[in-house]
Amino acid sequence: MRNRRLGRGLTSLVLALLILPTVPGTALAEPTYPFRNPGLPAAVRVDDLLRRLTLDEKVSLLHQYEPAIPRLGIGLFKTGTEALHGVAWSTDIDNGGAVVNAEGTSFPQAVGLASTWDPALINRVGSAVGDEARGYHAQNPRLWGLNLWAPVVNLLRDPRWGRNEEGYSEDPLLTGAISTAYGSGMEGDDPDHLKAAPTLKHYLAYNNEVRRDVTSSNVPPRVLNEYDRQAFRPAIAADAATGVMASYNLVNGRPATVDPSLDTVVRSWTDRPLMNVTDAWAPNNLTGSEAFYATQPEADAAAIRAGINSFTVDDTNGQPTVTAVKQALAAGLLTERDIDTRVRQILSIRFRLGEFDPGGGPYGSIGADVINSPAHQRLNRQAADEAVVLLKNSRDALPLNPAKTRKVAVLGPLGDTLYSDWYAGHLPYQVTALDGIRERLGSSATVTGVDGADRIALKDTATGRYVTATGTTDADKVAATGETASPAAQFDAVDWGQGVLTLRSVANGRYLGYNWGPFITRDEQPNGWFVQQQFKLEPQPDGTFVLHYAGYETQESWFGANTYVTVGADGALALGAATAADAAHFSREVISSGIDRAVAAAKAADTAVLVVGSNPFINGREAHDRTTMALGASQEALVRAVTKANPHTVLVLQTSYPDTITWEQQHVPAIVWTTHAGAETGHAVADVLFGDHNPSGKLTQTWYRSDDQLPPDLLNYDIISSRQTYLYSHADPLYAFGHGLSYTRFRYGNLRADRTVRADGTITARVDVTNTGSRAGAEVVQLYSHQRTSRDATAIRQLRAFQRVELAPGQTRTVTLRLRAADLAHWDVTRSRWVVEDSTYDLLAGSSSADIRARAAVRVRGETIPPRDLSRPTRAENFDGYAGVRLVDQSKAAGTAVGATEAGQWISFKRSDLLRGAGTFTARVARAGAGEGTVQVRLGSPTGRLLGTAAVPSTGDDYRYVEVSASLARASGVRDVYLVFGAPLRLADFTLR
């Protein structure tokens, strides 16, 4: 009571302070507004500013570009500076919305950062990114906002996902640990202020790019709660993120942009206000491609009610959003209280960023001198070092002895080139593998570089003229005008897989590209959203070739039907044919064979270092999934030829995702993997190859042997029933989750753990780890669990804790790993809540999920899930098994139903207690189609004993539900109940009584 009276007294004092003139320039000068007083509680300051805003001003703050409010001295605030692994780019509102690339520190790609399994390091990386964001903001706050759209925490469920490089891991615990470290680093360590405000991408269940705005992720409740949401929860709960970005896709039939769990679930994870944003142009998808709402006011109102604060749409123009929201207010779809709630949350983030504090708050003094500072370069090299994973090291082929390695051939398309990705800035400097190895060995060694690309010339068979580059500007057209195969008519052809290649001019080093016509050689690298530097040379029956443009977005809406190259009367190249038959035909003259040059160099060297892999702008990226995990055919041929030519071959695989390198694993002596690791890539490669850094990286996702080990459909999100990821897959992988070798060896002692704990207790496990080799090294000790008995299908093993330990030769350390027994819970579909089951849990400590070195068992005193009580209303989505059905939106606003799309599909509910006999089946159903449908109730199987059939009339609408019922033949006991559908319909819930 005393505390309550004190609170009321403070409230009265605050209210008294707020009863002040609201018109600046009269009785009160602007700087003395209470919202600018850092001595007041944050909530008081936010409320003071909120009440000073007009309704129009509040609505204007709902767009990504929150306009200035001069009368209150408030400047423009923009959400969304990309900062996935360094500050990347932003859009310039003062320059027509042009994209401006940063040139600061670009750290390894996100999947590489996670491969360090080193949260302390990632926290430092995040802090550096936050510093550089502040540095750019100090240069131009209108261009470089402090709301950073990173990290991406979507789980790497399927390595064919085009954005694999942006995520951390297929495991939610590891993803949560790395994202929390990165986000907290970006935020800084002040409890009340933010260095930068990270936003987690992309909520929720988003792992496909093809038709991503109209595909629905089918996610049963267990997968939704145990897997996809668990990637987002840790950073939010730890106050290491200030909101989430809604994804483009639909989840169980409802666009993620209007998913009500943005408000109900995500905000329940923290006491801090969150600012949730839409993905770019997603609000318009609601009325466009998704056709979920008839009008934009309806759509925007639904998004606001669902938990969206900021609309990323219409580029820098906020007026359409303002108009739609005001129309929604006028129509009663929203209230001013709804607007106040969302704006208050926005302002809370802006206050924490120090915007309204003197000098910009504790981080306001950070200047541009931090950008690409020497300290950040050193940190970048350390991150690149730790990101490298040693996949194979037969007969101690690595590390190389620099004193004995005097002739090295660095071969392959990535040997002397660094590629960046869509979410990276421009590299301020570059150290390629060739550079790093030359620097490490010094001038006394001979280090040669050969990229292995075929050097070709293309001669138009109709005119006998060669395709020739004429310069490097937009005005310098490439045309078939050359009389000879001069350097200007020669191109280095690099195969990136699936027949796609790039053509680099020998004369100027630039890439052939379309550029919406004409063809030019302007670009230093493949780039841009459409990546118009991609081609296919397709052989024809007469021995000639046609040039097929393979740039992204080749559909008719962009280029018409013509994607084949023709040659005009003046020799100019154009996209003038829809088929190969009508295209220009070329002879492909090989000036020199890339493989022959590489083999010659390999034979002349002590060691061949092959650097092959992917191009992040070509092999899979945003809006484009991979269809195979294989390397390009020419790259595979290069690896085989070089390995045969020189038995001392080391393969450096530089990719953004797993590849099926089964032949390489069998035949190449040593293999290391790294992502596209930024400017310091070459230093990291050399550091690892020559033993200056003992590799300690571990894989964060499973590497499969072939495409056949994955489900045929990328859209299968139910990892439990389809047995995806290391959690549920029984496939024998090429490299297991957590795999990574070292130049030393580690011995594990016995695992010691509590024998019995309660469900609310803590499990402590200890294991002695000894470095038995002659080199210092770091080991990532991984602790997994396996539940021996359960009502439900549980993971084969699941990561529960990990710790990276550094050990000197001969040193032993006791590694202590703790987890709450509550962390062993899984989602009980029978009661829609978490449950820790009474069971024995195996604890497995090891160097990877497949390399278990020590075991223990702990008995957890939990609970037993009782048989289902179907006499209570049971949500249809909480089934145990299913065939064919889809999960769909029960209404546009909330709820999930089961949607049958054809007769014969079913759902099951195992171990259902029919008490003393259920006599009536009652269900809420909708059927949009004409005619009558049915729901059969059966026991034991979809064709088991029929208890009864409910007739379902047409309701004319997917969202119009009626109650139907049927009498049942008496049955009792604990039985598996099946509901079998006789026609397309939707089932929300049911009872058996």
N, C-alpha and C positions, 0 to 999 in steps of 0.2 A: 504493500500500500504506500509505503514511504517513497519507493521508487516511482510509482505511478504519479503521486502528487508532484514530485520533482519534475517528471516529464511534462505534466500539464503546465507547470510554471515556466519551463523553458519554451514550450510552445507559445504561451502568451507573450513572452519576451520577443520571440521571433516574429510573431504576428504584428507586434507593435513596431518592430523595425521595418516591416514590409509596408506599413501604411505611410507611404511616401509618394510624392508626386511622380507621375509616370511620363511626363513630357520633358525630354532633355532640353536643356537650355533655359529652363524657367527657374524654379526654386531649387532644383537639384542638378548638379553637374554630372555628366556621364560617368566619370570614374568612381563616383560614390554609390552607384547602384549596388544593392546588396549582392546581386549575383556576381559582382566582380570582387567581392570581399573574400579572400581565401581563408579568413578566420572563421567563417560561418560553416556549419555542416553542409556537406555536399548536397543533400536532399533539399535543404532550404534554398540553396543557391539555384538549383535546377528549377524549383517551383517558382522562385521569384522571376526568373527569366521567362518561364513558360507563361505566367500570367500577364506578362508585359507584351506578349506577342498577339497580334490579331489572328483571327481564324485564317485569313488568306496567307499570312506569314507562316503559320504553322503548317498549312497544307504544302507550301512551297518547299518545306524541309524534307518532304517525303521522297523527293527525287535524288538521284545520285549526286547531282550538282546542286547543293543547297546554296541558294543565292545569298548574297550579302544583304544585311539589314542595316543600312547606313544610319537610321535614326537612333539605333542602339549601339552603333559602333561595332557591329558584328560583320566579319568578313566572310567571303565564300568558303565553303567547306565541301570537299569532294570525297566520296568514298571510292576505294578501289585502286590503290597502287599495287601492281603485281610484284610479289616478293617471294616466289617459291623457293629459290635457292640463291637469293641476292635480289637487290632491287632491279627490276627488269624493265618495265616501261609504264608510261602513263599517257593520257591524252591531254592535249593542250587546248584548253577552252578558248584561249586568246588567239589561236592559230587554226581556227576552223575544225577543231577536234583532231588535229594531226597526231599520230602516234610518235612519241619521243622515246627513244631507247636510252636507258642508263648505260654508263660506261664505268661502273664501279666493280666491286668484287663479285665475281660470279662463282659461287661455290659449286661443288659437285651436285649433279641432279639429285632430286629428293630420294630416289631409291638408293643412290650411292651414300647419301648422308646416313640413311637408316642402316646401311650395311656395316657401319662402324660399330653398331650396338653400344654406343658410347654417349649416353644422355648428357654427361658433363661437357663433352666436346660440343655436342649439338646445341647446348645452351649458350656456349660461347659464340658459336656461329650465329645463332639467332640474335644475340646481343649485337654482334657486328652488323647484321642486316638492319636492326633497329637503329643503330647509330647512323648508318649510311642513309636510311630513310629520313632521319632528322637532318642530315647534311644536305640532302637534296631539297628538303622542305625549306631549309634556311636560304637556299638559292632562289627558289621560286615556289612559294606556298600554294599558288593557284594551279601549278602544274603537278607538284609532287605532294599528294595528300598523305596523311599519317594513318589512315585506315588501310591496312595492308591485307590483300586477299591471298592469304596463305596461313597455314599450310594446307595441302590437300591430304585428307585422311581417308579417302575412299579406299577400301581394302582391295588388295591386288588378287582378287578371287580368280581371275583368268588372265594369264600372261598375254593373251591375244588382244586385250584391251589397248586401244591406241594411246591412251594416256598413262600407261603403266609407269613411265618415267616420273610422273608427278606424284605417285603415291609412295608409301613407305614399306608396306608389308602385307602379306596375306593374313597376318595374325593380328587380332585386335589389341592384345596386351602390348606387343612391341610397337604397334602403331600409336597407341596411346602414350607410351613412354617417350617416344621420339617427338611426337607432336607437342606434348606438354613441355618438353625441354626447349624445343625451337620457339614455341609461342611465348613461354615465360622469358626467354632471352630477349625476344623482340620487345616485350612489354617493359623490361627493366625491373629493378628491385625495390622501387618505391611503393609502399603499400597503398597509397592513395592516388598515385599518378601513373600515367602510361607513357613510355617512350614512344611506342607505336601500338596500334590497336589491331591485332590479328583477327582475321575472319576465317573460320574453317570451311573448306570446300570439300564436297558438294553434297548437301543433305537431301536425298538419302538413296542408298542402294543403286548407285550409278557406276556401271562398269561397261557400258557399250556406247559407241559413237554413231554407228549407222542408225539413222532415223531416231536419234536420241530424244527428240522433242515429242515423239508420238508413241514410242514403245513404253510398255508398262512392265516394271520389274515385279515379278510374282514372288512375294516374300512372305512365307508363312510366319506365324507369330514367334516361333522359336528362333528362326534365322534372323528375323527382324530385331528381336531383343537381345539375343545372345551374341550376334555377329555384327550386323551393320550398325546398330546404334552404339555398340560398345566401342567403336572406333572414335566416335565423337564425344562420348561422355567424359573421358579422363581430362582432356584439356579444359573443357568447360568447367568441370567440377573443381579443378585446381586453379581456376581463375587465370588460365594461360591462354585464353581466347575471349574475345568480346562479342562473339556472335557466330552465326553460320550463314553460308550462302545456300539457298535452295537450288537443287539441281534441275536440269531441264526435263528429265524423264518423269513419267508417271510412276507411282508406287501403288500397287494393288488397285489400279484403275483411276487414281486421282492424281492430277499434276502436283509435283512436289512443291510448286510455288504456292499452292493453297493447302498444303498438308497441315492440319490443325495441331499436329504434334510439335511443330515449330514453336508453338506457344505453350502447350500443355506439358510436353515431355522435356524439350530442350531447356526451357526456362526453369524446370523443376530441379535441374542439376546444380543450380547455383543460386545464391542470394543476390548476386550482382545483376544489375540491368544489362541486357544484351541488345545488340543492334543487328537484326537479321536482314540480309539483302537478297535480292533476286539475282539470278544470272542474267547476262546481257540479253536483252530483248525478250526474255521469258514472259514478262507480263502480256506482251502482245500475242504470244503463242496461245494464251488462254482463249482468245477469240479468233485466232488464226488457225494454225496447223492443228491444234488440239480441239478447237471448236467446243470447248467445255462450257463457255458462257456466250450468250448472245451479244452482249454489249461490253465495252471496256469499263464503264462504271460498275457493272456487276462484278467483273473480274477483279478490278482493283480493290473494291470493297471486300471481296472474299479474301484476297491476299492480306489485307490489313487485319481483318478479323482473325485470320489463321496465324498471324505472328510476324508478318513482314513489316519492316520499318522503312526500307529504302528501295526504291524502284530503279533498276538499272535498265534504261530503255530510252530510245530516241536520242542516243548519243548525249550531247550536251544540252539538249532542248528539254527542259522540264515542263513546258506548257501543256503538252498533251496529258501528262500525268495529273497536273493540277486541275485541268478541266474535267477529267474523268472523276477524280475524287470529289470535286465540288458538285458534280452532277449526282454522284452517289449520296452525298449529304442531302441534297435537295430532294432526292427520291426516298429518303428514309432508310437507305441501305447501310448508312453509317451514322453515328452520332459524333458530336464534337468531343465527347468523352473518349470515343475510340481513337480519335486523332490525338488527343492529349496524351493518351497512354503511349502511343508509338513515338510521339515527339519527345516526351519525357525520357524515354529510353535512349533516343538519339542524343539528346543533350547531355545525358549522364556520361556518355562516352566522350563527348567533346570537352566536358569539364575535366574528366580524368586525363585528357591529353594536355591540360594546362592552357587551353586556348584563352580562358578568361582570367588567368592568373597574371600577376605582374611578371614581365619578362618571359612569359610562356611556360612558367612552372620550372620544376627542377631539371628538365631536359631541354629547356628552351635555349640554352647557351651552346648546344652542340652545333658546330659549324661544318662547312664543306671540306675542311681539312681531313676529316675522317674517311672520306671516300677513297677507296683503294689505297689506304694507308699502308706503309710497310708492315705494321703489325697485322693488318688484315690479310696481306699477302702471305705472311708466315702462317697465319691460322689456316688460310686456304690450302697451303701445301700440306699441313698436318691433316686436314680433313681429307684431302685427296689421297694421302698415304694410307690413312686408316680405312678408307672406302674400298681399297683394293682387296679382292678375295682371291686367294690361291686355291684354284680348283683341283689341280693335279700337280704332283711333283715326283715323277718316277725316277728312282735311283739318284735322288738328290741332284737333279739337273739344275736346280736353282738353290741358292743364289749363284750367279756367275762370279767368277774370280776376276776382278778387274786387272790384276797383274798378268793373267794368262789370256785374257780376252782382248786381243789386239786388232782383230779384224771382225767387224760386225756388219751384217747387212740388215738394215731396217726396211722391211718390205710390207706392202699392202696399202690399200686405199686410205687408211687412217694413220699411216706412219708419220707423215709430215703435214697433217691437217688436223685442226681442231674444229669441231662442229658445236654450235650452240643450238638451243631449242626455242620453241615458241615463247616460253616463259623465262627466257634468259635475256639479259642485256647484252650489249656489245662487249666483247672481251677487250680490256684496255691494253693487254699484251698477250702473247701466246708463247707457250713452251710446248712444242710437240714432242712426241716420243723420240723422234730423230734428234731434236735439239737437246733433250734431256740426256740421252745416251752419249752424244758427242761431248757435252759439257762434263759428264761424269768421267769419261775416259781420257779427255784431254787431247792435245794436239799430236801426241805420240802414237795414238791409235788411228786406225783407218775405219771410218764409219761411213758407209754408203747408203743411199736411200733410193728405192725403186717402188713406185706405187702399184705396179702390177697391172696397170690398165692397158688395154689394147689401144694403140695409136692408129686411128683410121682416117680415111678420106671417103667422102660420099660424092659420087659422080652421077649426075642426072643422065640416065641412059638415053633420053630423048634428044638431048643437046650435046652431050659429051662434056658438059661444064661441071666444075666442082663447087660444092657448097662452101662459101668463103665468108669469113668474118672481115668486116671493114672498119671496125672501131669499137669503142666501149661506151658510146652514148646512146640515148634513145633514137637519135637520128641516123645511127650507123646500121643500116639494114644488112642482115645476112641474106645473101642471094647466091644462086647457082650461076656464078659468072666467071669463076676461076678457070684459067686455061690449063694450069698444072696443079699438082698436089703440093703446093707450096705450104710453108708453116701456117699461113692464114687459112688454108683449106684443110688443115689437120685438126683432129679432135681426139682427146683422150676419153675413151668410153669406160665409165665405171658402172659395174653391174650392182644394183642394190636389191636384187631379188625379184621374183615373179615377172621377169622380163623387163623391168623398169631400169633404165640407165640414164646417166647424165652425160652430157657432151661438153667437155671443157676445151676451149680454143687453145691450141698450142702457141699461137702468135701472141695472145694477150692475157691468157690465164683466166679468162672470164667464161661463164657458163652460157650456153645457148638457151634462150628462153623465148617464150611467146610474147608476153607483155601486151596481151589483147591485140596484137598485131601492131607493127611488123615483128618478125623474128629479129632478135638482137643478141649480142654478146656483151652484156652490161654488168652482170651480177658476179660478185666474188664468191658467193655460195648460193646454193638453192635456198630460197627464203620466201617470205610472204604467206598470206593466208592460203592462196591458191597454188603455190609452189609450181610455177609455170616453167620450171627447168627440167621436167620429166618427160621422157620419151620411151618408145619401144621401137626397136628395129625388127620388123616382122619379115621373116624369109618368105619368098614367093616361089611357086612351082618352077618358074623359069630361072631360078638362081639369083634373082635380084631381091632387093629389099624395099619395103615401104616404111616411111617414117610416121609413126603413130603418136600423136600428142597425148601424153598421159598425165598432164597436170590435173590437180584436184579440181572438182566441180566441173567436169566435162559434160554435164547433162545439157539438154537442149535449152534450158532456161538461160544458160550463160553463152554457149557457143553455137547454138543450133545443132543440127545433126552432124556437122562437119568436124571431124577430129583427126583426119588424115591430111598430110602435107601435100600440097600441089606446088608446081613451079609455073609462074606466069611467063608471059612473052619476054618480059624484061629480066627474067631470072629470079624475081622476088618470090620468097617462100610465103605460103598462105595456108590457112586451114580451109581447104576448098573441096574436100571430098568426104562423103559419109562412109565409104567403104574402101577397102584396099584396092578393089578393081579399078576405081576411078582416081586413085592417088598417083603421084609421081613415083616412078621406079628409079632406084639408085643401085649402083654397084658399090659394094663395100670393100674398099681396098685397105688391106692391113699394111700400114707402114712399118710397124714393128709389133711383135707379140709381147704383151705384158708378162705372160707367164714365162716366156723364153728369157726375157731380161731378168726377171726375178730369180729364175733357176740359175742363171749364170752368176748372178751376184751371190746367191746362197752357196754355190760350190766354191767360190773364191774366199768365203768367210769362215772364221772359226765358229761363229754362232750366227744363226739366222733368227731375227726377231720379227715375227709376222704380226702385224697389227690390222685386224679385220673387224667388221662389225656393221653397225647401222648408221644411217643418217637420220637424225631426229626429225628432219622436215619431210622425210620420204617414207620411212619404213613403218610408220604408225605414229599418230599424233592426234591432237584434238580434231574431232569430226571424221577420223579415219581409223578403223580397227585393222589389225593384222588378220590375214586369213591363214597364215602359216607361221611356225616358229623357226623355219629353216633359214640358214644363211643364203645369200645370193649364190646362184650356181657357179658363177665365175670365181667368186671368193672361195667357195669350197674346192674348186679345181685348183686354185692357187695354193691353198693349204696342202692339198695332197701332193702336188708337184714339188713344192719346196721341202716338205717333210721327207720325201723320197730323195731329194738332192742333197740334203744335209741332215744327218741324224741328230745334230745338236740344234734343233729348232725349238724355239719357245713361242707359244701362241699367246698373244695379248688380244683378248676379246673385249672390244669396247662397244657396248650396246646399252640400250635403255631398258632391257628386259631379258628374260631367259631365252636361250636359243637351243635347238635340238642338235647339239654337236657330238652325237654318239660316235661317229668315226674319229673325230679329233680326240675324244677321250681315250679311245682304244690305241691310237697310233702316235699322237704327239707327246713327247716326253714331259713337257711342263705347260700348264695353261693357267693364266691369270685373267681375271675379269675386272673391268672397271666400267663405270658409267662414263658419260661425257662429263668430265670432271673439272671443266673450266680451264682458266689460264695456266694452272699449275699441273695439268695432266701429265705432261712429259717429265717433269721432275718426279712426280709420284711413280710413274712407270720405272724410271731409272732407279729411284730409291729402293723399290722392291726387287727389281731384277738383280741388282748388285748387292743386296743385303744391307744397305744402309737403313732400311726400315724392314723389320721382320713383320710380314703380313699377319694381320689379326682380324680382317674383315670376315663377316659371316653372311651367307645368303639370307635374305628376308622373305624369299618365296621359293617354292619348289621348282626345280628345273626338270622338265619331263624328257623322256627319250624320243617321243614322237608326238605328232599332233593327235594320234589315235588315243593317247592317254587322257585326253580332255573330252568333256561332253561335246557332241557335235554342234550343239546350239550355244552360242555365246550368251544368249538371253536367259539361260537357265540359272536363276539366282538361288535356287534352293540347294545350298551346298550339302545339306544332310541327306536328302533323298538321292541326289545325283553324285554324292561322294566326291566332293571337290575339296581342294587344298589339303595340306598335310594333316589337317584335323580328321578328315573322313576318307581320304583316298586310299585305296588298297594297291594302287599302281606302284611298280618298282621304279622309282625316279632315277634320272641320271645323277642328279645331286639333290640331296634332301634339304628341306628347310633347316637353316642353321648351319649348313656345311661351310667349312672354310679351314684350310690347312695352315701350318706354321713351319718355319725353318727349325723349330725345336719341337720337343715332344713333352706331353703333359700326362702325368699319371694321376688317376683319381683314387683316393682311399675309399673306405666304407662310408656310405651315406647314413648319417645318424639323424633321426627325426623322432618327434613325439609319437608315442604309440597310439594314444587315444586323445581326441579333443572333442569339445562340444561344438555345436554348429555356430556358436557365437564366439568361439575362441580363435587363437592364432597358432598356426603350424610353424614351427622352427625346424629347419633342416640345415645340417652342417656336413661339409665334405672337405677333406684335405686334398689340395691340388699341389703337385710337385712338378717343377720344371726339371725333367731328367736329361735334357740336352745340354749342349755347350753354348747356346746363345740365349740372351735375354729375350723374353717374348711375352705376349699378352694372350690370355685365353678368355673366351667368353663362356662362363659356366652357365649352362641352361638347365632349368628345373621344369620338368613336365609332370603332369598327373594323368592317371588313367583310373576311371571309376569302374570297379569290378562288376557291380550289379546296379541295375537301374530299371525303372519302369520304361524308360525311353532310350532311344539310340543316342549314345554319347560318343564323344571324340575318341579316336584311337589313342591319341595322346594330345595334350594341350599345354602350351607354354604357360607357366604360372609365375616364374621369376627368372631373372638372369643377373649376372654380375660380371663385369670385365675386370680381370685381375692381371697385374703385371708382375712377372716373376723373373728374378735373376737365375742363372744356371745353378741347379741344385737347391733352389729355395722352395720351401713348402709354406703354403698359407691355408688357414682354415677359412673357407668361404661359407658365410652364413646367409641363408636365404629364408625369408619369411613371407608367409601369405596368410591372409585371413581365411578361416574355414568358409566364411560367407562367399569368398571368391570362387568356391567350387560349386556354387549354385547354378542351376539351369532353370529355364522358364517352364513352369508347369502349366501346360495348356488346359488341364482339367479345372484349374482354379484361377488362371490368368495372374500368376504371381511367381516370384522367385522361390525356389525351394532347394535346400541342402538335404539330399537324401541320406538316410542312414545306410552307410556302406563302408567297405574298405577301399581306400584309395591308394594306388601304387604311386610312389614318388620316384621319378626317374631323372637322374642327373647325368649330363653328358655334354659332348662337344657338338652335337647336332641332334635333331629329332630322330635320326637313325643310328647315331653313334652314342649309345647309352653306356656309361661307364660304371654307374653305381645305382643301387636300388634300395628302397625302403618301403614300408607300408604303414599307413596310419588309419585307424578306425575313427570315423567321424560319427558322433552321436547326433544324427539328424532326425528326419522324420520319414515316414513311409507314405507315399502318395496313395490315398485310398481309391477304391474303384470309383469310376465316374457316377455322378448322380444326375441322370438325364431327366429326372422328374422336375428339376429346376431348369429355367430357361438356359439353353446352351447355345453359345455363339457357333454358327456353322464353321467359321474360319478356324476354330480350335480343334480341327480334326487331327487324327493321328496318321492317317494315310489318305491317298487320293489318286485318282487316275483321270487325266484329261482336263479337269476343271481349272478355272482361273479364279484368282482373288480379284474382286472388283469393288468399286465404291458403292456403299449402300445408299448414300445420298451424296450430293455434291459437296456438302459441308463436312460430314463426318461418317465414320463407321465403315466396316469392311464386310462384304458378303461373299458368298461362294457363287460363282457364275458357271453354270454348265453350258457348254456350247453345242453339244450334240447328245443324242440318246446313248445310253450305256455308260456314261461317265459316273463316277461315284466318289464318296468320301466315307471314311470309317472312323469309329470311335471305340477303341479297344478297352477291354476290362470295364464294361459298363454294368453297373448294378441295377438290374431290373426289379429289385426288391421282391415283392411277392407276386410280381406279374404286372407288366405295363399293358393297359387296355386301350389307350388312345394316343395317337400321334398327332401333334399340333405343330404347325409351322407358319412362319411369316415368309411369304414368297411373292415374287414379281415375275411376270412373263409379258414381255413387250410384244412378242409375236402373236399371230392369230391362232386360234384353235386351243385345244386343251393339252396341257402337259401333265406329267405324273412324277411323284416321288414314291419309290418303293422302300419299305423298311425290311431289311433282311438280316439274318444272323449268320455269322461265321465267315462269309465271303460275299462277293458281289452276286454270286449265283446261289447263295445258300437259302435256307428256309425263308419263305416269304411270310412276313407277319401281317402286312397290310399295304394298301396303296392309296395315297392321297391324290385326288384330282386337283390340278392347278389351272384355274381359268385364265384367259388372257386378261391382263390388266392394262394393256395398251401402252405401258411405259415401264422402263427399267427401274424407275424410282417410285412406282406406285405399288405398294405392298398390300396384300390381303392375307387374312388368316385362313388356313385350310386345315382340315383334320381328317383322320381316318381311324376306324376301329381296327384294333390289332388282335390277332390270335394270341392267346395268352402264352407268355414265356416268362421264365424267371431265372434267377441266378446271375452270375457275373459272366457276361457274354460280350463278344465283339459285335457291334452294331454297324451295319452298312446302310447308307442312304444312296439309292441308285436312281438316277434321273432319266426320265423317259423322253425329254425334249429340252431345248434351251430354256433356261429360267435362272432366276436368282433366289438364293436361300439366305435369309438373314439369321434366323435362329429357330429353335424348335424345342419341344419337350416330348417325353414319353412318360405317360402316367397311367 
